[in-house]
Amino acid sequence: MMDAMHKAVPHDIALDEVFPHAPSVLWKALTTGSLIARWMMEPKGFAPVVGTRFTFQTTPAGAWDGTIRCEVIEVKENERFSYSWKGGDEGNSGYGSLLDTMVSWTLSETKGGTRLQLVHSGFLLSRNVSAYEGLGKGWKVCLERLAGIAAEEDMPAR
């Protein structure tokens, strides 16, 4: 009984927004490296192809070099895009602790636009509380920036 109480239960960050754009516009912003760099971080080695490994670089901490290692897991054009999100180091506590999570984007057409659901799953709060709290705030900022990029991409050519 005590073992069950001490097991880490994974937690998720879940955001759900409706954007006044077609799924294809949001898809482009979510799966084009140069656009991702504008609303989140620059991905190195990125391609929206299952099995592609890519990285993001953030602030290092302790034994962690700040590299977030990702692998594309699922690509269903204009519908679903998922990738692993791993970083940190076993020797770190707080910011930079070992992290093994998944980011999933789901797009669905709705009246007046597209519903975009983001789920960043797999946080073990016993060791990932810092990442969970930081990314919980950070993803909200990213979605605000994504809205701006999508609006730019959805403008008619002059």
C-alpha positions in Angstrom: 0.0 0.0 0.0 2.8 2.4 0.8 4.5 1.7 -2.6 1.4 2.8 -4.4 1.4 6.1 -2.5 5.0 6.9 -3.5 4.6 6.1 -7.2 4.9 9.1 -9.4 1.6 9.8 -11.2 2.2 11.5 -14.6 0.5 14.9 -15.1 -0.3 16.7 -18.3 -0.5 20.3 -19.5 -3.6 20.7 -21.6 -4.6 23.8 -23.6 -7.6 24.1 -25.9 -8.1 27.2 -28.1 -10.2 28.0 -31.2 -8.4 30.0 -33.9 -10.2 31.8 -36.8 -8.1 30.0 -39.4 -8.4 26.9 -41.5 -6.6 23.8 -40.1 -4.1 24.1 -43.0 -2.9 27.5 -41.8 -2.3 26.3 -38.2 -0.7 23.1 -39.6 1.8 25.1 -41.5 2.7 27.1 -38.4 3.1 23.9 -36.3 5.2 22.0 -38.9 7.4 24.6 -40.6 10.8 25.0 -38.8 11.2 28.7 -39.6 7.7 29.4 -38.2 8.2 27.2 -35.1 11.3 29.3 -34.4 9.1 32.4 -34.4 6.5 31.2 -31.9 8.6 28.8 -29.7 12.3 28.0 -30.3 14.4 27.2 -33.4 14.3 23.5 -34.1 17.5 22.0 -35.3 17.2 19.1 -37.8 13.4 19.3 -37.9 11.1 17.8 -40.5 7.5 16.8 -40.0 8.2 13.1 -40.8 7.7 10.2 -38.4 11.1 9.1 -37.0 12.8 12.5 -37.5 15.0 13.4 -34.5 15.4 17.1 -33.8 16.5 19.4 -31.0 15.7 22.6 -29.3 18.2 24.6 -27.3 17.3 26.3 -24.0 19.1 27.6 -20.9 21.5 24.9 -19.5 21.4 24.0 -15.8 23.8 22.0 -13.7 24.7 18.8 -15.5 22.1 19.4 -18.3 23.4 21.2 -21.4 20.0 22.7 -22.2 19.3 20.5 -25.2 15.7 19.2 -25.6 15.7 16.0 -27.7 12.7 15.3 -29.7 11.5 12.6 -32.2 8.4 13.0 -34.4 6.0 10.2 -33.4 2.8 11.0 -35.4 2.0 13.1 -38.4 -1.6 13.2 -39.7 -1.7 16.3 -41.9 -4.0 19.0 -40.8 -5.2 16.7 -37.9 -2.6 15.5 -35.5 1.1 16.0 -34.8 3.1 14.5 -31.9 6.7 14.4 -30.8 8.7 13.3 -27.8 10.2 16.0 -25.6 13.2 14.8 -23.5 15.8 16.7 -21.6 17.4 17.3 -18.3 19.8 15.2 -16.3 19.3 12.7 -13.5 21.7 14.6 -11.3 19.6 17.8 -11.4 16.7 18.7 -9.2 14.3 21.5 -10.0 15.0 23.2 -13.4 16.9 20.8 -15.6 15.8 17.6 -13.9 15.3 14.5 -16.1 12.3 14.9 -18.3 10.7 12.3 -20.6 7.4 13.7 -22.0 5.3 13.9 -25.2 3.8 16.9 -27.0 0.6 16.3 -29.1 -1.3 18.8 -31.2 -4.8 18.0 -32.4 -6.6 20.1 -34.9 -10.3 19.9 -35.7 -12.3 22.1 -38.0 -15.1 24.0 -36.1 -17.5 26.7 -36.9 -15.5 29.8 -37.6 -12.1 28.2 -37.6 -10.0 25.4 -36.0 -10.0 24.0 -32.5 -6.4 23.4 -31.5 -5.7 21.1 -28.5 -2.2 20.9 -27.1 -1.4 18.2 -24.6 2.1 18.0 -23.1 2.0 14.7 -21.2 4.1 12.7 -18.8 5.4 15.1 -16.2 6.3 13.3 -13.0 5.7 16.0 -10.4 8.0 14.4 -7.9 10.9 15.5 -10.1 9.4 17.6 -12.9 7.5 20.2 -11.0 9.7 23.0 -12.2 9.3 22.0 -15.8 5.6 21.4 -15.4 5.0 24.9 -13.9 7.4 26.6 -16.4 6.0 24.9 -19.5 2.5 25.4 -18.3 3.1 29.2 -18.5 5.3 29.0 -21.5 2.9 27.1 -23.7 0.3 29.8 -23.1 2.8 32.4 -24.4 3.6 30.1 -27.3 -0.1 29.9 -28.3 -0.4 33.7 -28.2 2.6 33.9 -30.5 1.2 31.1 -32.7 -2.0 33.1 -33.1 0.0 36.0 -34.5 2.0 33.8 -36.9 -1.2 32.1 -38.1 -2.8 35.5 -38.7 0.2 36.6 -40.8 0.1 33.3 -42.8 -3.6 33.6 -43.4 -3.4 37.1 -45.0 -4.0 37.2 -48.7 -0.8 37.8 -50.9 -0.5 41.4 -52.1 
